[in-house]
């Protein structure tokens, strides 16, 4: 094997390892909890495992965020001007447990507030 072939082989091995690591780190899960939107463009979901950022003002939202239904319909508690507040929801999304971040959103469902209020594993909104 000449030096050029060895370098290429090493590059292929490293690339494959990185792809496998990323595939394992990101998992698709249905997460349920308090969906919060306290101020414009700031959205996150707080569930039993922590807080998952969906959108931050001044940054691009997580892919799929713009395709979600209107989450402020149904049970929604307004806590700030402009209809900002919180509700209860389940979101089907890819998460990276290593970083604790939402990676991609697929769908979401608004739930009655009672569901989150009675879930003892959830922090208060």
Secondary structure, DSSP 8 states (H G I E B T S, - for coil): --HHHHHHHHHHHHHHHHHHHHHHHEEEEEEEEEEEEEETTEEEEEETTEEEEEE-TTS---BTGGGS--TTSSS-EEEEGGGEEEEEEEEEEEEETTTTEEEEEEEEEEE-HHHHHT-TTS---
